């Protein structure tokens, strides 16, 4: 049996790239196993019984132990390998800040990934004859609201999302934007309203580990959008299935009949 931990992942997944980059950043010996999420492999009961009852990746295997959910994987690796304290904080205040961020990210910025998912992947899964406008709008609501909080709260007075050193929260947030950038989801007008967030993204993108982990996503999505690559999905499940056309987490639901287009306002 190998003494290395094993990461089951797919490079198209933002949480998978986050966990993988943490391994790379900290030079943790590991093996990788790509789970082809375009197929039904992670929908099968034997896969779920062995690895994760939800079927989702990433999954970290350490002997008989199975760890799933990317932040839990990061915490486990951080503690097992004694990684530098900046990743999850060395003081109670720093650890609390990271805890706050990764919990906030999970139901805001992460769900904003629906803007990318329903634009790029959903037509491949469910067919190009389907209308995903409502789902894309839901994702954009969450994404744009999250960008406002990144700009005006999380990084108001700091260089990174939890302070002046990089943390696991930065990796998690960064890989959400990698997908949006690869898919040309965020208009330049929106980026221009968030200069700190743009500078933060570009700074992390320059890290060697960021390039190593993200290159596949940029190249593959470029080929898909350019018509050079056709991806066939045989899976029939997907995350981020929200159908609301309006409303995110921070500004709440738009009242029925209210003539206010939040997305148009941000993109103007």
Secondary structure, DSSP 4 states (H G I P E B T S, - for coil): --SSEEEEE-TT-HHHHHHHHHHHHTT--EEEEE--TTTTGGGSHHHHHHT-TT--S-EEEETTEEEESHHHHHHHHHHHHT--GGGT-SSHHHHHHHHHHHHHHHTTTTGGGHHHIIIIIHHHHH-TTS--HHHHHHHHHHHHHHHHHIIIIITSSSSBTTBSS--HHHHHHHHHHHHHHHTT-S-HHHHHT-HHHHHHHHHHHTSHHHHHHHHHHHHHHHHHHTTS--PPP-----S-----SS--SSS-PPPTT----HHHHHH-
